[in-house]
Amino acid sequence: MMDDRIADNLRIGKAIRDARSAVGWTQTDLARALGVTFQQVQKYEHGLNRVAVTTLLRILAVLNVTPARFFDAMDRLADFPRDRPVLDPQFEELRADYDAVADPHHRRLLREMARTLRLIGPAKRSL
């Protein structure tokens, strides 16, 4: 089972990513607003680096998210899988491809496609 601190870092990172995505910002947009590299934002979002309280407050301020709203989102992530690997190479590749798409309309279409694929479930393969 994954260490609880790592699971907490993953939940915080996912909540940051969700808040950032909700306002239509890229990791680069958030990084510029914070004065850090997009790689640092990526590490926060993937739970690889712990987010200092002062940094978290800055993130919430630039994204115009109240701490109450952020922590409500955290509560909804309470069941975030604790045994999930911290870094999945296929996810990283998908994330890099998504981040490389500059057009907001195309990014929205990609998100809709992913949601649709999730809803229809796994593909049935014939032998």
URVEN-V846413 format. One record per residue. RES is the residue in one small letter. SS is DSSP state (H for helix, E for strand, - for the rest). Layout:
{{RES,SS} {RES,SS}}
This chain:
{{m,-} {m,-} {d,-} {d,H} {r,H} {i,H} {a,H} {d,H} {n,H} {l,H} {r,H} {i,H} {g,H} {k,H} {a,H} {i,H} {r,H} {d,H} {a,H} {r,H} {s,H} {a,H} {v,-} {g,-} {w,-} {t,-} {q,H} {t,H} {d,H} {l,H} {a,H} {r,H} {a,H} {l,H} {g,-} {v,-} {t,-} {f,H} {q,H} {q,H} {v,H} {q,H} {k,H} {y,H} {e,H} {h,-} {g,-} {l,-} {n,-} {r,-} {v,-} {a,-} {v,H} {t,H} {t,H} {l,H} {l,H} {r,H} {i,H} {l,H} {a,H} {v,H} {l,-} {n,-} {v,-} {t,-} {p,H} {a,H} {r,H} {f,H} {f,H} {d,H} {a,H} {m,H} {d,H} {r,H} {l,-} {a,-} {d,-} {f,-} {p,-} {r,-} {d,-} {r,-} {p,-} {v,-} {l,-} {d,-} {p,H} {q,H} {f,H} {e,H} {e,H} {l,H} {r,H} {a,H} {d,H} {y,H} {d,H} {a,H} {v,-} {a,-} {d,-} {p,H} {h,H} {h,H} {r,H} {r,H} {l,H} {l,H} {r,H} {e,H} {m,H} {a,H} {r,H} {t,H} {l,H} {r,H} {l,H} {i,H} {g,-} {p,-} {a,-} {k,-} {r,-} {s,-} {l,-}}
